Amino acid sequence: MSDVPLQASAATPQAVGVGTPEEHAPGEESPGRRRPRGRLALPAPRSLLRHAGLPFVLALSAVLNMKNLSQNGYANIFYSAGDKSMLRSLHNFLFASFDPGGLVTVDKPPLALWVQVTSAKLFGFSPLSLLVPEAIAGVLAVALLYFILVRRVGVGGALAGSLALAVFPSFVAVSRDNGVDPLLILLLVAACGLGLRAIESGRWRTLIACGVIVGLAFNTKTLAAYLVVPAIALGFLICAPGSVWRRLAQLLVAGLVMLAVSFAWIALVELTPASKRPYVGSSTNNTELGLTFEYNGVGRVEGQSGGPNSVVVKPGAYVPAARQLAVDTATAHTRAGGTVAPAADAPAAALPTPAPVSPAKVVKGREKDPIPFGESPKPLRLFGTGLGDQAGWLLPFALFGLIGLLALVLIDRRAPEPSPAAREPRSSSFAWRRDPRLATALVLGGWFVVEAAVLSLSKGIVHPYYVSALGPGTAAMAGAGTVAFVELARGSLPRRILGLALVACALASTGLAEAVLMHREHYIVWYVPVLAVGCAVAFCALVASRRLAGPAVALMFLLVLVAPAAYASTTWLAPVEGTFPVAGPHAFAGTGGYGVDEHDLAIDHALLVYVVTHDPGSRWALLSVASDTSSPLILMGLDAGALGGYSGTDPAVDGPELARMLAHREARYVLLGGEYSLRGGNLATKAVLRACKELPPSAWHSPVAYPYGLVLFDCAGDEKALAAAG
C-alpha cells in the first residue's frame, strides 16, 4: 500500500496534488504538458500496470451489486410504480407522477427516477431495467473514488479506499435497490473530485462545474446533497490559490450556480398552475419548496410526523369493525333471499397486462419486521441497532485515518513547487495550505465528519439505509489513513512513535467495534479470534521493522475488511426489502416480485378483476388511501392511484374534488384501509366513509374477509353526497 509515497516534496509534482502522468485518470492531461495537435495520446504501459489492481476491485463491486439481482423483483415498489407511470406520458415524466392518472407525485426530485425510466424505455420495463442502473452507479462511484485518491495519496491508498467502499454493507444494499441513493452518492463523489481539482488549479470553471454537480445531486435527494458543501467550501477557502477575496468570489459564484441548478426543476413545478400538474406528494401545501424544506429537510433533523414515536392512530381512512359486521350481516340476509348472484369470472382479454416479474420468494429465518429507524440521537448512534451493522465496521479506522493524515500534514511541511495556475510566490505558509493531503482531508474527511454528525444527532427520520452516504468518506479516510500510517511508521523516532500509537488505536477500536457487531448480529463470530491474532501479528511486525510497515499495514487493513465484505455479501441470500434496503443474514427480507407475497397477490388480483370488469373510472380504475397499497396494482397493470399520497395523509383531494372526478367518470372505486390507513387519511377518505356504498369482500371474491382492513367502496352516483361531506 505504499508503492506511491504520500509525502510531498519540492522535487515531485505530487506536492501540489497534480500527480505524476501515470496517476491521472484516463483522458486527463498533466498540467504543464500539452498534447500535440492531431496526435492521439495513449496511456503509457507502465501507467496501466500501476492501475492493475483496479479491475479486480471493480469486479468485486460488480459481483456484490449484481449477483442474484433479479430476485429483488421491483424492490422499492413505490418508485417502480412511479417509473411505470412516468412511461405513460411526458407530463407524468416531467412532474414525476406516482400514478398513471397524474394525481400525486413521488416524494423526491425526479433525476434518479428519470435515469430508471430512460433505462426502461430503452430496454423495456422490467425489474432489471430499473435495478441495473443503480448497481452500475455503485460501481462507477467506486471507480471514481479510486481516481480521486490515486492523484493525491497514491495507488496503494486509492486501492484501499475503493475496496473499502466496494464492501461497505449499506452501500452494497442500496446499490441493489431502485432508490435514489446510488445516484446521489455517485454525484457527490464526483463533486468532491471536482472540488479537489478546483482547489489544485484555482480555475473558475472547475469550481462552477462542482456547483453544477451538487445541484444535480440536489435534484436527486434535495438537501441531503448539501451535506458535502461545507467540506468543499472549507477546503477551497483554505487550500486554493489566489487571494482570500478571489477565493470568496469564486465560492460565491459557484454557490449561485449550484442554487440555480438545484432549484431549476422546482421553479418549473412552482410556476405551473396546481390544476395543470399532480399534487406534490408528501407536502402539506402542494409546493416543492414545502416538500424540500419541511418533509425532506428540517423534519428529517428536528422530527416530524411518521418519524420515531410520532404516529398516532386516527379514524378517517379505515372502516370500523362494527360497520364491517353490519355490512356482512346485511349481505348475508340479501344472499339468503336469493337476490345476489355471484360475480362471474372475467375473460383474460379484459384484464390489463402485468409487468414482467419473477415469482415472489419466501425466505425463512429472518426478522419478522424491518428496522425502520436508528436508535435515539446520541454520539455512538452509528454503532447502535439498525445503523451499526450497516456502517459501523470501519468508522473507527476511518476516524484515526483522518487524524493520521492531518498529523502527517502538520509534521511534514516541505515547500512544494507552486502550481502553474497559482502564480503566487513560494513561501512556507503557501506550502502549508497548498499541500494536497490537507485538501483531501478537508474535503473527503470533512464530508465524512459532517455526515456522521448529522446522522448521529438528527431527531427525525433516519432510516438505516441513510448511512450509505457515509460510505465514500469512510472509505476515503480509511484508504488515505493506511498510507499515512505507513509513512509515519517509516519515519524518524517521533514520527514512528506517533504512527504506532495511531495504528494501535485504530486496530483496537476497529477490532472492538467489529467484535461487538459480529456477536450482536450472530454472524461469523468464529472470525473474532482470527481478527485479533492476525492484527496482533501484523502490529508486532510493524513494531519490529520499519521495512515491514507497508506489508504489515496492508495485512491489518485486509483483515478488518473481511467482516464487512462478508456481511455485504449476505444481500445475495434474499430479496432486498425495497423500502428499507439493508445487509445482514437475519434482516427482514423482501419478497421480490411485485413486492407482496403470494397471499397478498391473490387479494390484489381479486380486486383487479372485479374493478376492471365492473365499469371502472376512465382515469383511475381504483383509488386507495396510500401509495404502497396501489403500487402492486399499478405494476400489475391497473390504473390505480392514491388519494393521500405515500403516507395516506396528503391533502391532495377533498370531497368536492372527488365528486368532480366521479362526475367526469374519471373515477368510481375507492379502497379504504391498507397501508398507513390508521394515520387518519384526508378529507376525501373521510367523505367516502360518509357518502359511498361499501361492498362486502364476498362481492369481489376476496380470499380473506377484510384483509388488512381493506374495504372496497363504489361511489357511482354519490357525487352530491361526496361534495356535501367533504
C-alpha positions in Angstrom: 0.0 0.0 0.0 3.0 2.2 0.0 4.3 1.9 -3.6 3.4 5.6 -4.2 4.6 7.9 -1.5 2.1 10.1 0.1 4.7 12.6 1.3 5.0 15.7 -0.9 8.4 17.2 -1.7 9.7 20.1 -3.8 11.0 17.7 -6.4 7.8 16.0 -7.2 4.7 17.3 -8.9 2.6 15.3 -6.3 3.4 18.1 -3.9 0.7 20.3 -5.3 -1.6 17.4 -6.0 -1.3 17.2 -9.8 0.2 13.7 -9.6 2.6 12.0 -12.0 1.4 11.4 -15.5 0.6 7.8 -14.7 -1.5 8.9 -11.8 -4.0 10.8 -13.9 -7.4 9.3 -14.7 -7.9 8.2 -18.3 -8.4 11.2 -20.5 -6.8 13.7 -18.2 -3.9 15.8 -19.2 -0.9 16.6 -16.9 -0.5 20.3 -16.1 2.4 21.8 -18.0 2.3 19.1 -20.7 0.3 19.8 -23.8 -0.8 17.1 -26.2 0.5 17.7 -29.8 -2.3 18.6 -32.2 -3.5 15.8 -34.4 -1.9 13.1 -32.3 -3.8 10.7 -30.1 -2.3 10.4 -26.6 -2.3 6.8 -25.4 -1.6 5.8 -21.7 1.9 4.5 -21.1 2.2 0.8 -20.4 3.7 1.5 -17.1 0.8 3.7 -16.2 -1.7 1.0 -17.0 0.3 -1.5 -14.9 0.2 0.8 -11.9 -3.6 0.6 -12.0 -3.7 -3.2 -12.5 -5.4 -3.7 -9.2 -8.4 -1.5 -10.1 -10.2 -4.0 -12.4 -10.3 -6.6 -9.5 -11.8 -4.0 -7.2 -14.4 -3.1 -9.7 -15.1 -6.7 -10.5 -15.7 -7.3 -6.8 -18.0 -4.3 -6.6 -20.0 -5.5 -9.7 -20.4 -9.0 -8.2 -21.6 -7.7 -4.8 -24.0 -5.3 -6.5 -25.4 -7.6 -9.2 -25.3 -11.3 -8.1 -28.8 -12.7 -7.8 -30.1 -9.2 -8.6 -33.3 -10.4 -10.4 -34.5 -12.0 -7.1 -35.3 -8.5 -5.8 -38.1 -8.0 -8.3 -39.4 -4.5 -8.3 -37.7 -3.8 -4.9 -39.0 -0.4 -3.9 -42.4 -0.7 -5.4 -43.3 2.9 -4.7 -40.6 4.1 -7.1 -41.1 1.2 -9.5 -44.8 2.1 -9.8 -43.8 5.8 -10.4 -41.4 4.7 -13.1 -44.1 2.7 -14.8 -46.5 5.7 -14.6 -43.9 8.1 -15.9 -43.5 6.0 -19.0 -47.2 6.7 -19.8 -46.8 10.3 -20.8 -44.3 13.2 -21.0 -46.5 15.1 -18.5 -46.0 12.3 -15.9 -42.3 12.1 -16.7 -41.7 15.8 -16.3 -43.5 16.1 -13.0 -42.5 12.7 -11.6 -46.1 11.4 -11.1 -46.5 8.3 -8.9 -49.8 7.2 -10.6 -50.7 6.8 -14.3 -53.5 9.4 -13.9 -51.2 12.1 -12.6 -52.9 12.7 -9.2 -49.8 12.8 -6.9 -46.1 12.9 -7.4 -43.4 10.8 -5.7 -41.7 12.3 -2.7 -38.3 13.1 -4.2 -37.0 15.2 -7.1 -37.0 13.3 -10.4 -33.4 12.9 -11.5 -32.8 9.3 -10.2 -36.2 8.2 -11.5 -35.5 9.8 -14.9 -32.5 7.6 -15.2 -34.5 4.5 -14.4 -37.3 5.5 -16.7 -34.8 6.1 -19.5 -33.4 2.6 -19.0 -36.9 1.1 -19.0 -37.7 3.0 -22.2 -34.5 1.6 -23.9 -34.6 -2.0 -22.6 -38.3 -2.5 -21.7 -40.0 -2.2 -18.3 -38.7 -5.0 -16.1 -37.1 -5.3 -12.7 -33.6 -5.4 -14.1 -34.1 -2.3 -16.3 -34.7 -0.4 -13.0 -32.2 -2.1 -10.8 -29.1 -2.4 -13.1 -28.6 1.4 -13.5 -28.4 1.7 -9.7 -25.9 -1.2 -9.5 -23.8 0.4 -12.2 -23.9 3.8 -10.4 -22.4 2.0 -7.4 -19.6 0.5 -9.4 -18.9 3.9 -11.0 -18.7 5.5 -7.6 -16.1 3.0 -6.6 -14.1 3.7 -9.7 -14.4 7.5 -9.3 -13.2 7.4 -5.7 -10.2 5.4 -6.9 -9.2 8.0 -9.4 -9.7 10.9 -6.9 -7.5 9.2 -4.4 -4.8 8.0 -6.7 -3.8 11.5 -7.6 -3.4 12.5 -4.0 -2.4 9.5 -1.9 -1.0 7.1 -4.5 -2.1 3.7 -5.9 -2.0 1.9 -2.5 -4.3 4.3 -0.7 -6.6 4.5 -3.7 -6.9 0.7 -3.9 -7.6 0.6 -0.2 -10.2 3.3 -0.3 -12.0 2.0 -3.3 -12.0 -1.5 -1.9 -13.4 -0.2 1.4 -16.3 1.5 -0.5 -17.0 -1.6 -2.6 -17.6 -3.7 0.5 -19.4 -1.1 2.6 -22.6 -3.0 3.6 -25.2 -0.3 3.4 -23.6 1.0 0.1 -24.0 -2.5 -1.4 -27.6 -2.8 -0.1 -28.8 0.4 -1.7 -26.9 -0.4 -4.9 -29.1 -3.5 -5.2 -32.3 -1.4 -4.8 -34.0 1.1 -7.1 -34.0 4.0 -4.7 -32.3 7.3 -5.3 -29.2 6.9 -3.1 -26.7 5.3 -5.5 -27.0 8.2 -8.0 -26.8 10.7 -5.1 -23.6 9.0 -3.8 -22.1 8.9 -7.3 -22.8 12.6 -7.9 -21.4 13.7 -4.5 -18.2 11.7 -5.1 -17.9 13.5 -8.4 -18.5 16.8 -6.7 -15.6 16.1 -4.3 -13.4 15.2 -7.2 -14.1 18.4 -9.0 -13.8 20.3 -5.8 -10.3 19.0 -5.2 -9.4 19.8 -8.9 -10.6 23.3 -8.4 -8.6 23.6 -5.2 -5.4 22.5 -7.0 -5.9 24.6 -10.1 -7.9 27.6 -8.8 -9.9 27.6 -12.0 -13.3 29.2 -12.1 -14.8 26.6 -14.5 -13.8 23.6 -12.4 -15.4 25.1 -9.2 -18.5 26.1 -11.2 -18.7 22.5 -12.6 -18.6 21.3 -9.0 -21.5 23.5 -8.2 -23.5 22.1 -11.1 -22.9 18.5 -9.9 -24.0 19.4 -6.4 -27.1 21.0 -8.0 -27.9 17.8 -9.9 -27.4 15.8 -6.6 -30.0 18.1 -5.1 -32.4 17.1 -7.8 -31.8 13.5 -6.7 -32.4 13.8 -2.9 -32.8 17.6 -2.1 -31.0 18.9 1.0 -29.1 15.6 1.6 -26.8 16.7 -1.3 -25.7 19.8 0.6 -24.0 17.9 3.3 -20.9 17.8 1.1 -20.9 21.6 0.6 -19.3 22.7 3.9 -16.3 20.4 3.3 -15.7 21.5 -0.3 -16.1 25.2 0.7 -13.7 24.9 3.6 -11.2 23.1 1.5 -11.3 25.7 -1.2 -11.2 28.6 1.1 -8.1 27.3 2.9 -6.2 25.5 0.2 -7.0 27.1 -3.2 -4.6 29.6 -4.8 -5.3 33.3 -5.1 -6.2 36.0 -2.6 -8.8 35.5 0.1 -11.2 37.8 -1.8 -10.7 35.9 -5.0 -11.5 32.6 -3.3 -14.6 34.1 -1.7 -15.8 35.5 -5.0 -15.3 32.1 -6.7 -17.2 30.3 -3.9 -20.0 32.9 -4.2 -20.4 32.5 -8.0 -20.2 28.6 -7.7 -22.7 28.7 -4.9 -25.1 30.8 -7.0 -24.7 28.4 -9.9 -25.4 25.5 -7.5 -28.6 27.1 -6.3 -29.7 27.9 -9.8 -29.3 24.2 -10.9 -30.8 23.0 -7.6 -34.0 24.9 -7.9 -34.5 24.8 -11.7 -36.9 21.9 -11.7 -38.6 23.2 -8.5 -39.1 26.5 -10.2 -40.8 24.7 -13.1 -43.2 23.0 -10.8 -43.9 26.1 -8.7 -44.6 28.2 -11.9 -47.0 25.6 -13.2 -50.6 26.1 -12.0 -51.7 23.4 -9.5 -54.6 22.4 -11.7 -52.1 21.6 -14.5 -49.9 19.2 -12.6 -50.1 16.4 -10.0 -50.2 17.3 -6.3 -46.7 17.4 -4.7 -46.6 14.2 -2.8 -45.7 14.2 0.9 -46.1 18.0 1.1 -48.8 19.8 3.2 -49.2 22.8 0.9 -48.8 21.3 -2.7 -45.4 23.0 -3.2 -42.0 21.5 -3.9 -40.5 24.2 -1.7 -42.6 22.9 1.2 -41.6 19.3 0.5 -37.9 20.3 0.3 -37.6 22.3 3.5 -40.2 20.5 5.6 -40.7 16.8 4.9 -37.3 16.3 3.2 -35.5 19.0 5.2 -35.9 20.3 8.7 -38.3 17.5 9.5 -35.6 14.9 9.0 -33.4 16.6 11.5 -35.8 18.0 14.1 -38.5 15.4 13.9 -41.8 15.1 12.0 -45.0 13.0 11.7 -44.2 9.5 10.6 -40.9 9.5 12.5 -40.0 7.5 15.6 -42.8 7.5 18.2 -44.8 10.1 16.3 -47.6 8.0 14.7 -51.0 8.4 16.4 -53.9 6.2 15.3 -56.7 8.3 13.9 -60.1 7.5 12.2 -60.9 8.6 8.7 -59.3 6.1 6.4 -60.4 2.7 7.7 -63.8 1.1 8.3 -64.5 0.3 12.0 -65.1 -3.4 12.8 -68.7 -2.7 13.8 -69.6 -1.3 10.4 -67.9 -4.2 8.7 -70.0 -6.6 10.7 -73.2 -4.7 9.9 -72.4 -4.8 6.1 -71.6 -8.6 6.3 -74.9 -9.2 8.1 -76.9 -7.2 5.6 -75.2 -9.1 2.8 -75.9 -12.4 4.3 -79.6 -11.6 4.5 -79.6 -10.5 0.9 -78.0 -13.7 -0.2 -80.4 -15.7 1.8 -83.2 -14.0 -0.2 -81.6 -15.1 -3.4 -81.3 -11.6 -4.9 -77.5 -11.5 -5.3 -75.7 -13.6 -7.9 -72.0 -14.5 -7.5 -69.6 -12.5 -9.6 -68.6 -14.0 -12.9 -65.0 -14.8 -13.8 -63.5 -12.1 -16.1 -62.3 -13.1 -19.5 -58.5 -12.9 -19.8 -58.7 -10.4 -22.6 -60.4 -7.9 -20.3 -57.6 -7.8 -17.8 -54.6 -5.5 -18.1 -51.2 -6.9 -18.9 -49.0 -7.1 -15.8 -45.4 -6.0 -15.9 -43.0 -9.0 -16.2 -41.6 -10.3 -12.9 -40.3 -13.5 -11.3 -42.4 -15.2 -8.7 -42.4 -13.9 -5.1 -39.9 -15.6 -2.8 -40.4 -16.7 0.8 -37.3 -16.6 3.0 -37.3 -18.2 6.4 -35.2 -17.5 9.5 -35.4 -13.7 9.1 -36.7 -10.9 11.3 -40.5 -10.5 11.2 -40.4 -6.8 10.6 -37.8 -4.3 9.2 -36.0 -1.9 11.5 -37.3 1.4 10.2 -35.2 3.8 12.3 -31.9 4.1 14.1 -31.7 4.5 17.9 -32.3 7.8 19.6 -29.8 10.6 18.8 -26.5 10.1 20.7 -22.8 10.2 19.9 -22.5 6.5 19.4 -25.7 6.1 17.4 -23.8 4.9 14.4 -22.8 1.8 16.3 -26.2 1.0 17.7 -29.0 -1.2 16.5 -30.2 -0.5 13.0 -27.2 1.6 11.9 -24.1 -0.2 13.3 -24.2 -3.3 11.2 -24.7 -1.2 8.1 -21.9 1.3 8.6 -20.0 0.8 11.9 -17.4 -1.7 10.8 -14.8 0.8 9.5 -15.8 4.0 11.2 -13.0 3.9 13.9 -10.3 3.1 11.3 -11.5 6.0 9.2 -11.5 8.4 12.1 -7.9 7.5 13.1 -7.0 7.5 9.4 -8.2 11.1 9.2 -6.2 12.0 12.3 -3.1 10.3 10.8 -3.5 12.2 7.5 -3.8 15.5 9.3 -0.9 14.7 11.6 1.3 13.8 8.6 0.5 17.2 7.0 1.3 19.1 10.2 4.6 17.3 10.7 5.8 17.4 7.1 5.9 21.0 5.9 8.2 20.8 2.9 7.7 23.6 0.5 6.5 22.3 -2.9 6.8 23.9 -6.3 3.9 26.3 -6.9 1.1 25.3 -9.3 1.3 26.9 -12.7 -2.2 28.3 -12.0 -1.3 29.6 -8.6 1.0 32.5 -9.6 2.0 33.0 -6.0 5.4 33.3 -4.5 6.7 30.2 -2.8 6.5 30.6 1.0 6.2 28.3 4.0 2.6 29.5 4.5 1.7 28.9 0.9 3.2 25.4 1.0 1.2 24.6 4.1 -2.2 25.3 2.7 -1.4 24.0 -0.8 -0.5 20.5 0.4 -2.8 18.2 -1.5 -3.1 15.9 1.5 -4.6 18.7 3.5 -7.2 19.4 0.8 -8.1 15.7 0.7 -8.5 15.6 4.4 -10.7 18.7 4.5 -12.9 17.7 1.5 -13.4 14.0 1.9 -12.6 13.9 5.6 -14.9 16.9 6.2 -17.7 15.2 4.3 -17.2 12.1 6.5 -17.4 14.2 9.7 -20.5 16.2 8.6 -22.4 13.1 7.5 -21.5 11.3 10.7 -22.6 14.2 12.9 -25.9 14.7 11.1 -26.8 11.0 11.2 -25.8 10.7 14.8 -27.8 13.8 16.1 -30.9 14.0 13.8 -34.1 13.7 15.8 -36.4 13.0 12.8 -36.5 10.2 10.3 -33.1 8.4 10.0 -33.7 5.1 8.1 -30.9 2.6 8.3 -30.0 2.9 4.7 -29.2 6.6 5.1 -25.8 5.6 6.4 -24.9 4.6 2.8 -23.9 8.2 2.3 -21.1 7.6 4.9 -19.5 5.1 2.6 -17.3 7.3 0.4 -16.0 9.5 3.2 -15.3 6.5 5.5 -13.6 4.6 2.7 -11.5 7.5 1.6 -10.2 8.3 5.1 -9.6 4.6 5.7 -7.6 4.3 2.5 -5.7 7.5 3.0 -5.1 6.5 6.6 -3.4 3.3 5.6 -0.8 5.2 3.7 -0.4 7.9 6.4 0.2 5.1 8.9 2.9 3.6 6.7 4.6 7.0 6.2 4.6 7.8 9.9 5.8 4.3 10.9 8.7 4.5 8.5 9.9 8.0 9.7 12.1 9.2 12.4 11.6 8.2 16.0 9.0 10.8 17.0 7.0 10.2 13.8 7.3 6.5 14.3 6.0 6.6 17.8 3.0 8.7 16.7 2.4 6.3 13.8 2.5 3.2 16.0 0.2 4.9 18.5 -2.4 5.8 15.8 -2.2 2.3 14.4 -2.7 0.7 17.8 -5.8 3.0 18.5 -7.2 2.3 15.0 -6.8 -1.5 15.4 -8.1 -1.7 19.0 -11.2 0.5 18.3 -12.0 -1.1 15.0 -11.4 -4.7 16.3 -13.7 -3.9 19.3 -16.4 -2.5 17.1 -16.3 -5.4 14.7 -16.3 -7.9 17.5 -19.4 -6.3 19.1 -21.2 -6.2 15.7 -20.4 -9.8 14.9 -21.6 -11.0 18.3 -24.7 -8.8 18.2 -25.7 -10.0 14.7 -24.7 -13.6 15.4 -22.6 -13.7 12.3 -19.1 -15.2 11.7 -18.3 -15.0 15.4 -15.5 -17.5 14.7 -13.7 -14.7 12.9 -13.2 -12.6 16.1 -10.1 -14.5 17.3 -8.7 -14.7 13.8 -9.0 -11.0 13.5 -7.4 -10.4 16.9 -4.5 -12.8 16.3 -3.9 -11.6 12.7 -3.9 -7.9 13.7 -1.6 -8.6 16.7 0.9 -10.4 14.4 0.8 -7.6 11.9 1.3 -5.0 14.6 4.3 -6.8 16.0 5.8 -6.9 12.6 5.2 -3.2 12.3 6.9 -2.6 15.6 9.8 -4.8 14.8 10.9 -3.3 11.5 10.3 -0.1 9.5 10.8 -2.0 6.3 7.7 -4.2 7.1 5.5 -1.2 7.6 3.8 -1.4 4.2 3.0 -5.2 4.3 2.0 -5.0 7.9 -0.5 -2.2 7.5 -1.8 -3.8 4.3 -2.4 -7.1 6.2 -4.2 -5.2 9.0 -6.4 -3.4 6.6 -7.4 -6.5 4.7 -8.2 -8.3 8.0 -10.6 -5.6 9.1 -12.3 -5.6 5.6 -13.2 -9.3 5.8 -16.1 -8.9 8.2 -17.9 -6.0 6.4 -17.2 -7.7 3.0 -18.8 -11.0 4.2 -21.7 -9.0 5.7 -22.3 -7.1 2.5 -22.4 -10.4 0.6 -25.5 -11.5 2.6 -27.5 -9.3 0.3 -27.3 -12.2 -2.2 -29.2 -14.5 0.1 -32.7 -13.0 -0.1 -34.6 -10.3 -1.9 -33.9 -6.8 -0.7 -36.6 -5.1 1.3 -37.3 -2.3 -1.1 -38.3 0.5 1.4 -35.5 -0.3 3.9 -32.7 -1.9 2.0 -30.1 -3.4 4.4 -27.5 -6.1 4.5 -27.5 -8.9 7.1 -28.2 -12.6 7.3 -31.1 -12.1 9.6 -32.5 -8.8 8.4 -36.1 -8.6 7.3 -36.3 -9.7 3.6 -38.5 -8.6 0.8 -40.5 -10.9 -1.3 -39.3 -9.9 -4.7 -41.9 -9.9 -7.5 -44.4 -7.1 -7.1 -43.4 -6.5 -3.5 -46.1 -8.7 -2.0 -46.3 -12.4 -1.2 -48.5 -14.9 -3.0 -51.3 -14.5 -0.4 -51.4 -10.7 -0.9 -51.0 -11.1 -4.6 -54.2 -13.2 -4.7 -56.1 -10.4 -2.9 -54.8 -7.8 -5.3 -55.7 -9.9 -8.3 -59.3 -10.4 -7.0 -59.6 -6.6 -6.6 -58.1 -6.0 -10.1 -60.5 -8.5 -11.7 -63.6 -7.0 -10.0 -62.8 -3.4 -10.7 -61.7 -3.9 -14.4 -64.9 -5.9 -15.1 -67.4 -3.5 -13.4 -67.2 -0.3 -15.3 -64.2 1.5 -13.6 -63.3 5.1 -14.0 -61.6 6.2 -17.2 -58.6 7.7 -15.5 -58.3 5.9 -12.2 -59.8 2.4 -12.0 -59.1 2.3 -8.3 -58.1 4.9 -5.7 -56.5 3.8 -2.4 -55.6 5.6 0.7 -51.8 5.4 0.4 -49.3 4.7 -2.4 -48.0 1.4 -1.2 -51.5 -0.1 -1.5 -51.7 1.0 -5.1 -48.1 0.2 -6.1 -48.5 -3.5 -6.7 -51.8 -2.9 -8.6 -50.1 -0.3 -10.9 -47.3 -2.8 -11.5 -49.9 -5.5 -12.3 -51.3 -3.1 -15.0 -54.2 -1.4 -13.2 -54.6 2.4 -13.5 -54.6 2.9 -9.7 -53.8 6.0 -7.6 -53.6 7.1 -4.0 -55.8 9.8 -2.6 -53.4 10.6 0.2 -50.0 10.1 -1.4 -47.3 8.0 0.1 -48.3 8.4 3.8 -52.0 8.4 3.1 -52.5 11.8 4.7 -51.6 14.3 1.9 -54.4 16.8 1.4 -54.3 16.0 -2.4 -58.1 15.5 -2.8 -61.2 16.5 -0.8 -64.8 15.5 -1.1 -65.8 18.1 -3.8 -62.8 17.3 -5.9 -63.5 13.6 -5.7 -67.1 14.3 -6.7 -65.9 16.2 -9.7 -63.7 13.2 -10.7 -66.8 11.0 -10.4 -69.0 13.4 -12.4 -66.5 13.2 -15.3 -66.4 9.4 -14.9 -62.6 9.6 -14.2 -63.0 7.6 -11.0 -65.5 5.3 -9.3 -64.0 2.8 -6.9 -62.2 3.7 -3.7 -60.3 1.3 -1.5 -60.0 2.2 2.2 -57.8 0.5 4.8 -54.4 -0.9 4.0 -51.1 0.8 4.2 -51.0 3.9 6.6 -54.8 4.0 6.8 -54.5 4.3 10.6 -53.0 7.8 10.2 -56.4 9.4 9.6 -56.4 9.8 5.8 -57.6 13.1 4.3 -60.9 14.9 3.5 -61.6 12.6 0.6 -61.3 9.4 2.5 -63.5 10.8 5.3 -66.1 11.8 2.6 -66.0 8.3 1.2 -66.8 6.8 4.6 -69.8 9.1 4.9 -71.2 9.0 1.4 -70.2 5.9 -0.6 -71.6 2.4 -0.8 -69.4 -0.3 0.9 -69.0 -3.5 -1.0 -68.6 -6.7 1.1 -65.4 -8.7 0.5 -67.5 -11.5 -1.0 -68.7 -9.2 -3.8 -65.2 -9.0 -5.2 -64.2 -12.6 -4.2 -61.6 -11.7 -1.7 -59.7 -14.8 -0.5 -59.9 -13.4 3.1 -62.6 -11.3 4.7 -61.4 -7.7 5.2 -57.7 -8.4 4.5 -55.6 -5.7 6.2 -58.8 -3.8 6.8 -59.3 -3.3 3.0 -62.8 -2.3 2.2 -63.9 -1.5 -1.4 -66.4 1.3 -1.9 -68.5 2.0 -5.1 -69.0 5.8 -5.3 -71.0 5.8 -8.5 -74.0 8.2 -8.2 -72.8 9.6 -4.9 -71.4 12.8 -6.3 -73.7 15.2 -4.3 -73.2 13.4 -1.1 -69.4 13.4 -1.5 -69.4 17.2 -2.3 -71.5 17.8 0.8 -69.4 15.6 3.0 -66.0 17.0 2.3 
